[in-house]
Amino acid sequence: MNTRPTTAGFRSRAVRSVIAAGAVAAVAVLAGCSPSAGGDGAEAPAAAAGDVTIGLTYTPNIQFVPFYVAEAKGYFDDKGVNVELRHHGEGEDLFGALANGTEDFVYAGGDEITQARAADIPVTSVATLYNTYPATLIVPEDSDITTAEDARGKTIGTPGPYGQTYFALLSLLQSNGLTADDVKIEYIGYTQQAALTTGAVDGVMGYINNDAVQFEKAGFPVRTIEIAPADAPTLVGPSLGVADSIIEGDDASITPVLEALALATQDVIDNPEESIDIAAEYIPTLYTDEAKSDALATLEATIPFLSAQEGQPLFTNDADVWATMATFMSDQDLLEKPLDGDAFTNAYVPKG
C-alpha cells in the first residue's frame, strides 16, 4: 500500500517529497533484540547470504515499518543478509533501479509488477505482503451508497487514470456489472478529503488504512465499500519484487530476507506502539505526539492486512488471485501485451 497512490503507473511512480538528508542512515540499531533460540543461548546467525538492497518506493513512511523493524532489531543480520533500505528519489521510475542492478528487491503492488512483466521488465513477486487489496470506495457515513451498485449515477473522485486507486475503481465497476459510463468519474488529484467533505463528489477512491483513517480523525465519519467480493478478489496489493537476475543467479538471500520480514511483521502485529517508536528513527516527520498518534492509527488499521491468509504461510502469493488479476488487467487494457508466464513465485516463501 502506498499512503498516497502512484502517479503514472509503473513507469513513473514517484515519491511526493524529497527524502530528508541522512534520514535512512540515522538509525540506532537496538542492541540485545535478536530472537532467542530457546534455552540459555541466543540463536546463532545464519550463514552469510550476501549484500542486498531493498527499494522502498516512497519517502520514509509508516507503510514500511516491517522493514524498519527488521533492520533495527537485527533480524536481517541474524539471517545472514546485509540489507540496505533505499528510498526512491523524486521522479525515479519504480523499477528503474531494479532493472539497472542498483536494487535487488523492490516494494511494489502486485498489479504494478504484473504491468512491469507485461512490458518486459524482469521482476517477479516473491511475497505478497498484504492479504487483501487496501484500496476501496469511501463514502460519507450517511451516504445512500451502501453497496457498489448504488454508485450508479454517482460522482466518484479518484486522483487520476493511473495507479492503485484507479485500478480499484475499475475493479469495483467490473465486479458489480457496471461500466465507466454508469458513473461520473472525476480526476481530483490527491484532494480526497476536501472533495468528499465539501460534497464535490459522492465518493472517493482511497485506502482503508490511510484515507479512511484520516477522515475519521478529522471528525468526518465515513464507510468503505469493497471493490470486489471477499471471496473473488481481482487485485493483489503490496508485494516484494525481486530482479529475475537474482532468481536466475545467486538467490540465497531471498528466503532469509523473507524470514527476517516475517519476524518483523509479527513484531509489528504484537507491538504496534513499539513499532512506531522504531519508525520514528527512520521517518523525519514522526517527532511529535500528534504525528505519532496519526501514524499509530494508520498502523492499527494496517495490521489486519499483515496476517497470513487462512491455511497458507505468511507472504504466500495466491496463484488464483494472480491469474484473475492478469486477466482483469488485460481486459481493462492496463497491460502493454498479454502476460507471458507468471509474475510471481512461491519458491522462497518461508515454510515455518
NORFENWO-V653819 format. One record per residue. RES is the residue in one letter. PHI is phi in whole degrees, 0 to 359 (NA if undefined). BURIAL is 1 if it has 16 or more other ideal C-beta (glycine too) atoms within 10 Angstrom, else 0. Layout:
RES&PHI&BURIAL  RES&PHI&BURIAL
This chain:
M&NA&1  N&257&1  T&293&1  R&232&1  P&294&1  T&292&1  T&268&1  A&208&0  G&69&1  F&283&1  R&279&1  S&222&0  R&291&1  A&232&1  V&287&1  R&268&0  S&211&0  V&283&0  I&295&1  A&297&0  A&301&0  G&75&0  A&298&1  V&288&1  A&282&0  A&276&0  V&248&0  A&268&0  V&290&0  L&281&1  A&282&0  G&69&0  C&249&0  S&294&1  P&296&0  S&275&0  A&268&0  G&93&0  G&69&0  D&249&0  G&231&0  A&282&0  E&298&0  A&288&0  P&301&0  A&290&1  A&301&0  A&302&0  A&251&1  G&108&0  D&264&0  V&223&1  T&243&1  I&251&1  G&275&1  L&252&1  T&268&1  Y&193&1  T&303&1  P&313&1  N&204&1  I&297&1  Q&297&1  F&262&1  V&301&1  P&300&1  F&290&1  Y&297&1  V&296&1  A&300&1  E&285&1  A&296&1  K&269&1  G&79&1  Y&293&1  F&298&1  D&301&1  D&299&1  K&269&1  G&84&1  V&241&1  N&264&0  V&256&1  E&252&0  L&268&1  R&240&1  H&278&1  H&287&1  G&276&0  E&297&0  G&83&0  E&282&1  D&298&1  L&303&1  F&253&1  G&299&1  A&292&1  L&292&1  A&293&1  N&266&0  G&89&0  T&289&0  E&240&1  D&257&1  F&237&1  V&213&1  Y&278&1  A&204&1  G&292&1  G&301&1  D&294&1  E&292&1  I&296&1  T&296&1  Q&301&1  A&298&1  R&297&1  A&292&1  A&256&0  D&66&0  I&270&1  P&280&1  V&222&1  T&225&1  S&286&1  V&253&1  A&198&1  T&265&1  L&274&1  Y&248&1  N&282&1  T&217&1  Y&284&1  P&274&1  A&279&1  T&203&1  L&268&1  I&246&1  V&228&1  P&300&1  E&302&0  D&266&0  S&293&1  D&276&0  I&275&1  T&247&0  T&224&0  A&300&1  E&297&0  D&290&1  A&286&1  R&305&0  G&82&0  K&266&1  T&262&1  I&245&1  G&263&1  T&214&1  P&307&1  G&180&1  P&278&0  Y&196&1  G&77&1  Q&292&1  T&291&1  Y&290&1  F&301&1  A&297&1  L&297&1  L&298&1  S&295&1  L&301&1  L&295&1  Q&295&1  S&291&1  N&241&1  G&70&0  L&251&0  T&233&0  A&298&0  D&285&0  D&274&0  V&228&1  K&255&0  I&264&1  E&248&0  Y&271&0  I&247&1  G&64&0  Y&262&1  T&240&0  Q&306&1  Q&295&1  A&295&0  A&297&1  L&281&1  T&291&0  T&269&0  G&81&0  A&294&0  V&225&1  D&272&1  G&199&1  V&228&1  M&271&1  G&201&1  Y&250&1  I&304&1  N&264&1  N&218&1  D&300&1  A&298&1  V&295&1  Q&294&1  F&299&1  E&297&0  K&294&0  A&277&0  G&81&0  F&242&0  P&297&0  V&225&1  R&235&1  T&245&1  I&245&1  E&296&1  I&274&1  A&199&1  P&303&0  A&302&0  D&267&0  A&215&0  P&293&1  T&247&1  L&226&1  V&249&1  G&274&1  P&310&1  S&221&1  L&243&1  G&269&1  V&231&1  A&299&1  D&300&0  S&296&0  I&289&1  I&297&1  E&279&0  G&247&0  D&268&0  D&260&0  A&294&0  S&275&1  I&293&1  T&297&1  P&302&1  V&299&1  L&293&1  E&297&1  A&296&1  L&294&1  A&295&1  L&298&1  A&294&1  T&299&1  Q&295&0  D&300&1  V&298&1  I&296&1  D&279&0  N&224&0  P&297&1  E&292&0  E&299&0  S&296&1  I&295&1  D&298&0  I&294&1  A&300&1  A&297&1  E&285&1  Y&251&1  I&253&1  P&302&1  T&276&0  L&265&1  Y&235&0  T&254&0  D&299&0  E&295&0  A&296&0  K&292&1  S&295&0  D&297&1  A&295&1  L&295&1  A&298&1  T&295&1  L&296&1  E&296&0  A&283&1  T&275&1  I&308&0  P&301&0  F&281&1  L&270&1  S&285&0  A&292&0  Q&292&0  E&303&0  G&80&0  Q&230&0  P&298&0  L&306&1  F&80&1  T&299&1  N&278&1  D&282&1  A&301&0  D&295&0  V&291&1  W&298&1  A&293&0  T&298&1  M&296&1  A&299&1  T&294&0  F&301&1  M&292&1  S&293&0  D&297&0  Q&268&0  D&59&0  L&262&1  L&244&1  E&293&0  K&202&0  P&304&0  L&291&1  D&258&0  G&89&0  D&278&1  A&262&1  F&215&1  T&212&0  N&255&1  A&294&0  Y&247&1  V&295&1  P&302&1  K&271&0  G&281&0
